[in-house]
Structure formats: C-alpha cells, structure tokens
Amino acid sequence: MTDSPPNHLAPVYSQWPLDIVGAEGVHLHTRDGRRILDLYGGHAVAALGYSHPRWLAALESQAKTLLFQSNAVPLDVRSRAATRLAHFAGLGLDTVFFVNTGAEANENALKLALRITGRRKVVAIEGSFHGRTAAAGAVTWGAAQKWYGFPQAPFDVEFIPRGDLVAIERVIGTDTAAVIVEPVQGVAGAVDLGSAYLTALRARCSETCAMLICDEVQCGMGRTGYPFASNMHGVAPDMITTAKALGAGFPCSALLMADHVAAHLATDLLGTTFGGGPMACALIETVVDIIESEGLLANVRERSRQIRETCIVGPVESVQGAGLLAGLRTRRPAKDVQRELLERDILAGTSGDPHVVRILAPYVLSESHVAQLRDTLATLAP
Ligand SMILES: Cc1ncc(COP(=O)(O)O)c(C=O)c1O
C-alpha cells in the first residue's frame, strides 16, 4: 500500500471525480481509459477544443521567436493582436489594453470610468459575476455575503433587477460613473438579458453620461455565435472586457475602449507586467484567425440551434442562453443531472441556478456530439 503524497494546494475548490491525463479535439482522456466529451471547456476557456494544430504551431513558433518582453518594448505581435481584435469586434472600440484575467480587465474598466467621470457610483445587475478582486468583487451579486472579505467596496454600488426597465430610469443617474453588465450572464446560468433591456441600458447611460461596460469575459469572443454578445444585441458599449476564449487556453484578457475613453489615457495611467506579452498576443491573433477562417461563428450558431431543437428531452424542460453559452433547465437538481452525464462520459457544468446545467462547449463541436448529448439526456430520468 502506498501513502498518497501530501497535498500543498489551497483547499478552496470543490473538484469533480476526474483524473485527466490528456485531451484531443473535444475529448478528455482519463487515466482509466475513458474518453469524455467535454461540453464545459474549463469554464469556457477551451473554445477551440484541445490540441488545435494551428494553436499549437503558434505557441511553439512564438516561444522560439521571443518568449517575453514587457510593454516597455514595442512588439509587432502585440500591435497585430490589438488590430485584429478591434477589427473582429467591429464596434468602434479601437483601443485595446491587454491584461491577464477577467477580473483584472474589469478592474481597469471600472477604474477608468470612475476616474473619467469623477463620479463614485457603479450600477450592476442582479445575478452578475465579474471576478474576485476588490472592484470586480464589489459589483458581483452576492459576493459581499459569501466571500468578498474586503472591509468595504472601493466605490458605491447599486444592483438592479434583470429586465426591470423602471429600475434603469430610477437608479442610473448623473451620479453614476458606469453600468457593468454581462449581456448574457454566465455564472447565473446562461441568462440572455436581451436586446430590449441592453438597448435601454445604453440609452440611459448616454442620457446620464455614464459609461456602459459590457463584461464579455464569458459571453464574448464568439461564444454566442457573434464576435461579441454586444454585436448580437446591436449595442455599442463604451468598453468591453473579455478573457477566457480570447487565448483559448493561454491566460490573457483585454479591455477594448471607444475613442472618447481612450482620449483620457496617458503614460503610466494603466499598467501590467505580463499583460500583452508576446505569447498571449500570438495566441490572440491566432484564435481570431481560426474563428474567422474556419467559420466557427456559424458553427456555434448551428450547434446552438441543434441543442435548442433536440435537447429538450429526459430531465430538460427548456434551453436558455445564447450560442454555446447554453443553459439546460432541468426539472431535477442540475448537479444530479451533471453527475449522471459525467457517469456516461459527458462533462457539463452547473451554475448559480440550481436547475441549470451549463454548456460551454468548444466552437468546433460537431453535429454528432450534440446528438450524443441528446441521446444521453434521453436515457436519464425526467
Ligand atoms: C462574466 C465574467 N466576468 C469575469 C470573470 C472573472 O474572470 P477571471 O476568473 O479570469 O478573473 C468571470 C469568470 O468566470 C466571468 O464569467
């Protein structure tokens, strides 16, 4: 009998019963020889699945060419990544600041909005998740009660209910620096806030000169079948934050801003060591290229349609969300359905809603993979 080695990891995560030794395409391989269909992609990160040959080639080539230089050194690859990303978005957000995580992108967006407007209130939406740092956590719904930990928020925060148009008029005013919103809420359970609501937020922000920040850390970079959910809903935010699928496995994030925001930037106002590093930038450029050249936005829309049309079977009573940020609403607790799917070699996620199984599948998902999900759901108890 061998003793298990001591565990030095911080005990802050609950973990799934999975012993993964490798992955390829949309499948994870376990030590005991199982091949698991991954419909969760490590919290929406593995947007191209695993071992995409062009992603791997870009990683290797950039590592051999130049592993790292800071933002003190101008780099072609960094400029190209910014240009590519701004064009991909196509929303007139033509200045890009590269950082490392979703929370850090939100932190910088909020800092800019507060500084530029000189106001001290931020409005956020019930159900939101924006990250774990001081500012991002302050605008995350329920964080103060569950895990926030800082003695106070760095600015005034007010939450408004989803879909409540009256609250928009009442709460967003000339004292508001910014409204931060996930156009399709992720952690809340794939909740699409819809064009009417987002358009009303945009209009009220314009009226009151508050900044509209769309947090597209989870729903951006093609996840909805559009470059950003803002494109899908026809809203032009003042800033977009994005991460997760941006590097499709290489850690990185970005803050995209409109000219009137960028006009306030000056040397030393923002900064980071790792953000905009050449490895991240090479992969951002490659990810955009792969999404565009392989027609992945259309595939995301098609697979999403297939899920909506075929997967209301077994325990699933409806499908919500957008693109491959889909929520399967289950009659039984989502965690039970998730466990039963995993026992049958399909990995899906749960969410803040105890009755939503969250699908965050790679954009390269094929028709047969969705058929496998459908057939498996059909074998489960309603
Ligand atoms: C919408 C949204 N914003 C921000 C974050 C935080 O990102 P990170 O964990 O990279 O800081 C997340 C993470 O799940 C997210 O879903």
The ligand as an ORCA input file, in Angstrom:
! r2SCAN-3c Opt
* xyz 0 1
  C     -18.508     37.254    -16.828
  C     -17.254     37.048    -16.049
  N     -16.521     38.116    -15.691
  C     -15.369     37.992    -15.018
  C     -14.891     36.764    -14.639
  C     -13.600     36.650    -13.891
  O     -12.609     36.170    -14.713
  P     -11.233     35.626    -14.095
  O     -11.561     34.393    -13.313
  O     -10.367     35.372    -15.287
  O     -10.705     36.716    -13.235
  C     -15.621     35.615    -14.992
  C     -15.146     34.271    -14.598
  O     -15.868     33.316    -14.596
  C     -16.827     35.759    -15.709
  O     -17.571     34.701    -16.065
*
